[in-house]
Amino acid sequence: MDNNDSISISLCMIVKNEEKVIKRCLTSVKSLVDEIIIVDTGSLDLTKEIASEFTNFIFDFKWVDDFSAARNFSFAKATKDYILWLDADDIIIPENVEKLLELKKTLAYDVDAVSMDYHLTFDDNGKPSFISRRNRLVKRKNKFKWYGFVHEFLDVSGNIIHSDIAITHKKEKIYSDRNLKIYEKHLQDNKTLSPRDQYYYANECKDHGMYTKAIKWYDKFLKGKLGWKEDNIEACGKMADCYIHLKNWFDAIDSCINSFKYDAPRGENCCRLGFIYLQQNNIHQAISWYKVATILDPSELESPFINLACYTWLPHLQLCLCYSKLGNFYKAKEHNDLAALIVPDNPHIKHNQKFLSSVLQ
């Protein structure tokens, strides 16, 4: 450690063609770190020139269709006590900068890693609506490694503390087929996909509208019974989404129910069930599942993936619709008002307020 009591931090990033966002990222974090390591995997824009305003430690890495290889290369260049990793379209907002600066002063050196929330999407008021959790700060001497050629993960062990610090994701790039192509090349080369890669390949297929193929790979992943509990639950929900797109309501319901094998009901899948029954005009069944979603407490979950909307305003908004269809406008207003307490500027809620006001008058 340095002579003072604070830990020192290396920021490690892998980048490619990030000229639109990298300055924003590095500006937000420069006061926190003692060293910035940039590994460029083939930029053709001004990414490296912009990064050079913040650091001299810029390295080229030949892209080999393997994210872990690039991240491990970046970690190998770090020299400080701890490593913080970010993507170029991430930022740390001022209140979390302050929290991280305080952590830097007080972190005990026997801590091997620090997890932080990852704010991925936001509601109409700018509050995070989908949150995951990642191990963001890790002790360099432990030589933790990244694994997985796509959707890589950092294998961390030891004394891990869970902080209230959050990283904010501000995606700018249009969604691409890069990862899908990497997976399909892997399969064309007759390479085997691990259970984790089966799940993420299914996700890529789903995101590209290849619903039948996605269902096949989700099914293969789940039947293998080697997946992480949280991925199993997510796979059930995403398989249901594929069936919803195909209007196969029976199998969509079955997929949601299957998620209950792995843990207590989640708000996400309860809302899916409500939606499925609503699409079939089975209003009372839809109401029952949306009501379940409203009584679940996301703070009691161990899941690192939480869509807060499915536990708060969304089921109330949908209950407003359900009760309106039944002609029970007082009950509809009750639920719309509850949703409005959370996201008052939501356009659907405002529309409902005007409609219900005119009906009830």
C-alpha positions as CSV (number, residue, x, y, z in Angstrom):
1,M,0.0,0.0,0.0
2,D,1.0,3.6,-0.3
3,N,2.4,5.4,2.7
4,N,-0.9,7.0,3.6
5,D,-3.8,4.9,4.8
6,S,-5.8,5.0,1.6
7,I,-5.7,2.2,-0.9
8,S,-4.6,2.9,-4.4
9,I,-6.7,2.1,-7.4
10,S,-6.0,1.2,-11.0
11,L,-8.9,1.7,-13.5
12,C,-8.8,-1.0,-16.2
13,M,-10.9,-0.6,-19.3
14,I,-11.1,-2.4,-22.7
15,V,-12.4,-0.2,-25.5
16,K,-13.1,0.0,-29.2
17,N,-14.5,2.9,-31.1
18,E,-15.8,4.7,-28.1
19,E,-15.0,8.4,-29.1
20,K,-18.6,9.5,-28.2
21,V,-18.5,8.3,-24.6
22,I,-15.0,7.7,-23.3
23,K,-14.3,11.3,-22.2
24,R,-17.6,11.3,-20.2
25,C,-16.6,8.1,-18.5
26,L,-13.0,9.1,-17.7
27,T,-14.0,12.6,-16.5
28,S,-16.4,11.1,-14.0
29,V,-13.8,8.8,-12.5
30,K,-10.5,10.5,-12.8
31,S,-10.6,11.9,-9.2
32,L,-11.0,8.4,-7.8
33,V,-8.2,6.5,-9.4
34,D,-4.4,6.6,-9.2
35,E,-3.8,5.0,-12.6
36,I,-5.8,4.5,-15.8
37,I,-5.2,1.5,-18.0
38,I,-6.8,1.6,-21.4
39,V,-6.7,-1.5,-23.7
40,D,-7.8,-0.7,-27.2
41,T,-9.0,-3.7,-29.3
42,G,-8.9,-2.0,-32.7
43,S,-10.4,1.5,-32.7
44,L,-10.7,3.3,-36.0
45,D,-12.0,6.6,-34.5
46,L,-10.5,9.1,-31.9
47,T,-10.9,6.8,-28.9
48,K,-7.1,6.6,-28.2
49,E,-6.5,10.2,-28.8
50,I,-9.2,11.2,-26.3
51,A,-8.0,8.6,-23.8
52,S,-4.5,10.1,-24.0
53,E,-5.8,13.3,-22.4
54,F,-6.2,11.2,-19.2
55,T,-3.4,8.6,-19.3
56,N,-0.2,7.5,-21.0
57,F,-1.0,3.9,-20.3
58,I,-2.8,2.9,-23.5
59,F,-2.1,-0.5,-25.0
60,D,-3.2,-2.2,-28.2
61,F,-4.6,-5.7,-28.0
62,K,-5.3,-7.8,-31.1
63,W,-9.0,-8.8,-31.0
64,V,-9.4,-12.6,-30.9
65,D,-13.2,-12.8,-30.3
66,D,-12.6,-13.2,-26.6
67,F,-13.6,-10.5,-24.1
68,S,-11.9,-12.3,-21.2
69,A,-8.6,-12.4,-22.9
70,A,-8.7,-8.6,-23.4
71,R,-9.9,-7.9,-19.8
72,N,-7.2,-10.2,-18.3
73,F,-4.6,-8.4,-20.4
74,S,-5.8,-5.1,-19.0
75,F,-5.7,-6.4,-15.4
76,A,-2.1,-7.6,-16.0
77,K,-1.0,-4.0,-16.7
78,A,-2.3,-2.7,-13.4
79,T,0.2,-1.8,-10.6
80,K,-2.0,-0.4,-7.8
81,D,-3.5,-2.1,-4.7
82,Y,-7.0,-2.6,-6.2
83,I,-8.4,-2.7,-9.7
84,L,-11.7,-1.0,-10.7
85,W,-13.1,-2.0,-14.0
86,L,-15.6,-0.1,-16.1
87,D,-17.0,0.0,-19.7
88,A,-16.7,3.1,-21.7
89,D,-20.4,3.8,-21.6
90,D,-20.4,3.7,-17.8
91,I,-20.1,6.7,-15.5
92,I,-20.0,7.3,-11.8
93,I,-22.3,10.2,-10.7
94,P,-21.1,12.7,-8.1
95,E,-22.9,11.2,-5.1
96,N,-21.3,7.8,-5.8
97,V,-17.9,9.4,-6.4
98,E,-18.1,10.7,-2.9
99,K,-19.0,7.3,-1.6
100,L,-16.1,5.7,-3.5
101,L,-13.6,8.3,-2.2
102,E,-14.7,7.5,1.3
103,L,-14.4,3.8,0.7
104,K,-10.9,4.4,-0.7
105,K,-9.9,6.0,2.6
106,T,-11.5,3.4,4.9
107,L,-11.3,0.1,3.1
108,A,-9.4,-2.6,5.1
109,Y,-6.7,-4.3,3.2
110,D,-8.1,-7.7,4.0
111,V,-11.0,-7.1,1.7
112,D,-10.6,-9.1,-1.5
113,A,-13.4,-7.5,-3.5
114,V,-16.2,-4.9,-3.3
115,S,-19.5,-5.4,-5.2
116,M,-21.5,-2.4,-6.4
117,D,-24.9,-1.9,-7.9
118,Y,-25.1,-1.5,-11.7
119,H,-27.9,0.9,-12.7
120,L,-28.9,-0.3,-16.2
121,T,-32.3,1.4,-17.0
122,F,-34.2,4.3,-15.6
123,D,-37.9,5.3,-15.1
124,D,-39.4,8.6,-16.2
125,N,-38.1,10.3,-13.1
126,G,-34.5,9.2,-13.7
127,K,-34.6,6.6,-10.9
128,P,-33.0,3.2,-11.6
129,S,-35.6,0.7,-12.7
130,F,-33.4,-2.3,-13.5
131,I,-30.4,-3.0,-11.2
132,S,-27.8,-5.7,-11.2
133,R,-24.8,-6.2,-9.0
134,R,-21.2,-6.7,-10.0
135,N,-17.8,-7.2,-8.2
136,R,-16.2,-3.9,-9.3
137,L,-13.2,-3.4,-7.1
138,V,-10.8,-6.3,-6.6
139,K,-7.4,-6.8,-5.0
140,R,-4.7,-6.9,-7.6
141,K,-2.4,-9.3,-5.8
142,N,-5.1,-12.0,-5.8
143,K,-4.8,-12.2,-9.6
144,F,-8.5,-12.8,-10.1
145,K,-9.3,-13.9,-13.7
146,W,-12.0,-13.3,-16.2
147,Y,-13.7,-16.3,-17.9
148,G,-15.9,-16.6,-20.9
149,F,-15.3,-15.4,-24.5
150,V,-18.6,-13.5,-24.5
151,H,-20.6,-12.2,-21.5
152,E,-17.4,-12.7,-19.5
153,F,-17.5,-12.9,-15.7
154,L,-14.8,-12.2,-13.1
155,D,-14.2,-15.1,-10.8
156,V,-13.8,-13.6,-7.3
157,S,-13.5,-15.3,-3.9
158,G,-12.5,-14.4,-0.3
159,N,-13.7,-11.5,1.8
160,I,-16.2,-9.7,-0.4
161,I,-18.1,-6.7,0.9
162,H,-21.4,-5.4,-0.6
163,S,-21.3,-1.6,-0.9
164,D,-24.1,0.9,-1.5
165,I,-22.0,2.5,-4.4
166,A,-23.6,2.4,-7.8
167,I,-22.2,2.5,-11.4
168,T,-24.5,4.1,-13.9
169,H,-24.8,2.6,-17.4
170,K,-25.5,5.2,-20.2
171,K,-25.6,3.1,-23.3
172,E,-25.2,5.1,-26.6
173,K,-24.4,2.5,-29.2
174,I,-27.1,0.8,-31.3
175,Y,-27.5,-2.9,-30.4
176,S,-25.3,-5.0,-32.7
177,D,-25.0,-8.6,-33.7
178,R,-21.4,-8.8,-32.7
179,N,-21.9,-11.3,-29.8
180,L,-24.4,-13.4,-31.8
181,K,-21.8,-13.8,-34.6
182,I,-19.1,-14.8,-32.1
183,Y,-21.3,-17.5,-30.7
184,E,-22.3,-18.8,-34.1
185,K,-18.7,-18.9,-35.3
186,H,-17.9,-20.9,-32.1
187,L,-20.7,-23.4,-33.0
188,Q,-19.6,-23.5,-36.7
189,D,-16.1,-24.5,-35.5
190,N,-17.8,-27.4,-33.6
191,K,-16.9,-26.0,-30.2
192,T,-19.1,-26.9,-27.2
193,L,-21.0,-24.1,-25.4
194,S,-20.7,-24.2,-21.6
195,P,-24.1,-24.1,-19.7
196,R,-23.5,-20.4,-19.1
197,D,-22.8,-19.8,-22.8
198,Q,-25.9,-21.8,-23.8
199,Y,-27.9,-19.3,-21.7
200,Y,-26.3,-16.2,-23.2
201,Y,-26.5,-17.6,-26.7
202,A,-30.2,-18.1,-26.2
203,N,-30.4,-14.4,-25.0
204,E,-28.7,-13.3,-28.2
205,C,-31.1,-15.3,-30.3
206,K,-34.1,-13.8,-28.4
207,D,-32.8,-10.3,-28.8
208,H,-32.5,-10.8,-32.5
209,G,-36.0,-12.1,-32.9
210,M,-35.0,-15.8,-33.4
211,Y,-37.5,-17.0,-30.9
212,T,-37.8,-20.7,-31.9
213,K,-34.0,-21.1,-31.7
214,A,-33.9,-19.2,-28.4
215,I,-36.5,-21.5,-26.9
216,K,-34.4,-24.5,-28.0
217,W,-31.3,-23.2,-26.3
218,Y,-33.1,-22.1,-23.1
219,D,-34.6,-25.6,-22.9
220,K,-31.2,-27.2,-23.4
221,F,-29.7,-24.9,-20.7
222,L,-32.4,-25.7,-18.2
223,K,-32.5,-29.4,-18.9
224,G,-28.7,-29.6,-18.3
225,K,-29.4,-28.6,-14.6
226,L,-25.9,-27.0,-14.3
227,G,-27.0,-23.3,-14.4
228,W,-26.8,-20.7,-11.7
229,K,-30.1,-20.3,-9.9
230,E,-30.6,-16.8,-11.0
231,D,-29.8,-17.6,-14.7
232,N,-32.3,-20.5,-14.4
233,I,-35.0,-18.0,-13.2
234,E,-34.1,-15.5,-15.9
235,A,-34.1,-18.2,-18.6
236,C,-37.7,-19.3,-17.6
237,G,-38.9,-15.7,-17.9
238,K,-37.1,-15.0,-21.2
239,M,-38.4,-18.3,-22.7
240,A,-41.8,-17.1,-21.7
241,D,-41.2,-13.9,-23.6
242,C,-40.3,-15.9,-26.7
243,Y,-43.6,-17.9,-26.4
244,I,-45.4,-14.6,-25.9
245,H,-44.0,-13.3,-29.2
246,L,-45.2,-16.5,-30.9
247,K,-48.6,-16.2,-29.1
248,N,-48.1,-19.6,-27.6
249,W,-49.9,-18.7,-24.4
250,F,-50.0,-22.2,-22.8
251,D,-46.2,-22.7,-23.0
252,A,-45.6,-19.1,-21.9
253,I,-47.6,-19.7,-18.7
254,D,-45.7,-23.0,-18.2
255,S,-42.3,-21.3,-18.6
256,C,-43.2,-18.7,-15.9
257,I,-44.5,-21.3,-13.5
258,N,-41.3,-23.3,-14.0
259,S,-39.3,-20.4,-12.5
260,F,-41.0,-21.1,-9.2
261,K,-39.1,-24.4,-9.0
262,Y,-35.9,-22.4,-8.3
263,D,-37.1,-19.8,-5.8
264,A,-40.1,-18.0,-4.5
265,P,-42.2,-16.1,-7.1
266,R,-40.5,-13.0,-8.6
267,G,-42.3,-9.9,-9.6
268,E,-41.0,-10.1,-13.1
269,N,-42.6,-13.5,-13.8
270,C,-45.8,-12.6,-11.9
271,C,-46.2,-9.5,-14.2
272,R,-45.5,-11.8,-17.2
273,L,-48.3,-14.1,-16.1
274,G,-50.6,-11.1,-15.6
275,F,-49.8,-9.9,-19.1
276,I,-50.3,-13.4,-20.7
277,Y,-53.8,-13.7,-19.1
278,L,-54.6,-10.1,-20.0
279,Q,-53.8,-10.9,-23.7
280,Q,-56.3,-13.7,-23.6
281,N,-58.9,-11.4,-21.9
282,N,-58.8,-13.6,-18.8
283,I,-59.1,-10.5,-16.6
284,H,-59.6,-12.1,-13.2
285,Q,-56.6,-14.3,-13.6
286,A,-54.5,-11.4,-14.7
287,I,-55.6,-9.4,-11.6
288,S,-54.5,-12.3,-9.3
289,W,-51.0,-12.3,-10.7
290,Y,-50.6,-8.6,-10.7
291,K,-51.7,-8.5,-7.1
292,V,-49.1,-11.0,-6.2
293,A,-46.4,-8.8,-7.7
294,T,-47.5,-5.8,-5.6
295,I,-47.0,-7.7,-2.3
296,L,-43.5,-9.0,-3.1
297,D,-40.6,-7.2,-1.5
298,P,-37.5,-6.9,-3.8
299,S,-35.3,-6.1,-0.8
300,E,-35.9,-9.6,0.5
301,L,-34.5,-11.2,-2.7
302,E,-30.9,-12.4,-3.0
303,S,-31.1,-11.8,-6.8
304,P,-28.5,-9.5,-8.4
305,F,-31.0,-8.8,-11.2
306,I,-34.0,-6.8,-10.1
307,N,-36.5,-4.9,-12.3
308,L,-38.0,-2.6,-9.7
309,A,-40.9,-1.6,-11.9
310,C,-42.3,-5.1,-11.6
311,Y,-42.5,-4.8,-7.8
312,T,-43.8,-1.2,-7.7
313,W,-45.7,0.9,-10.2
314,L,-46.1,-1.5,-13.2
315,P,-48.5,-4.0,-11.6
316,H,-50.6,-1.2,-10.2
317,L,-50.7,0.4,-13.7
318,Q,-51.8,-2.9,-15.2
319,L,-54.4,-3.4,-12.4
320,C,-55.8,-0.1,-13.4
321,L,-56.3,-1.4,-16.9
322,C,-57.8,-4.7,-15.7
323,Y,-60.3,-3.0,-13.4
324,S,-61.2,-0.5,-16.1
325,K,-62.0,-3.5,-18.4
326,L,-64.3,-4.8,-15.7
327,G,-66.0,-1.4,-15.4
328,N,-64.8,-1.0,-11.8
329,F,-63.4,2.6,-12.3
330,Y,-63.1,3.4,-8.6
331,K,-60.8,0.4,-8.1
332,A,-58.9,1.3,-11.3
333,K,-58.3,4.8,-10.0
334,E,-57.1,3.4,-6.7
335,H,-54.3,1.5,-8.5
336,N,-53.5,4.3,-10.9
337,D,-53.0,6.6,-7.9
338,L,-50.7,4.1,-6.3
339,A,-48.6,3.9,-9.5
340,A,-48.6,7.8,-9.7
341,L,-47.0,8.0,-6.3
342,I,-43.9,6.3,-7.8
343,V,-43.8,7.6,-11.4
344,P,-46.1,10.6,-11.5
345,D,-44.8,11.7,-14.9
346,N,-45.5,8.4,-16.7
347,P,-47.6,9.2,-19.8
348,H,-49.8,6.2,-19.3
349,I,-50.6,7.2,-15.8
350,K,-51.4,10.8,-16.8
351,H,-53.6,9.5,-19.6
352,N,-55.4,7.2,-17.1
353,Q,-55.9,10.2,-14.7
354,K,-57.7,12.2,-17.3
355,F,-59.8,9.3,-18.5
356,L,-60.8,8.2,-15.0
357,S,-61.5,11.7,-13.9
358,S,-64.0,12.2,-16.8
359,V,-65.6,8.8,-16.2
360,L,-66.0,9.2,-12.4
361,Q,-67.4,12.7,-12.8
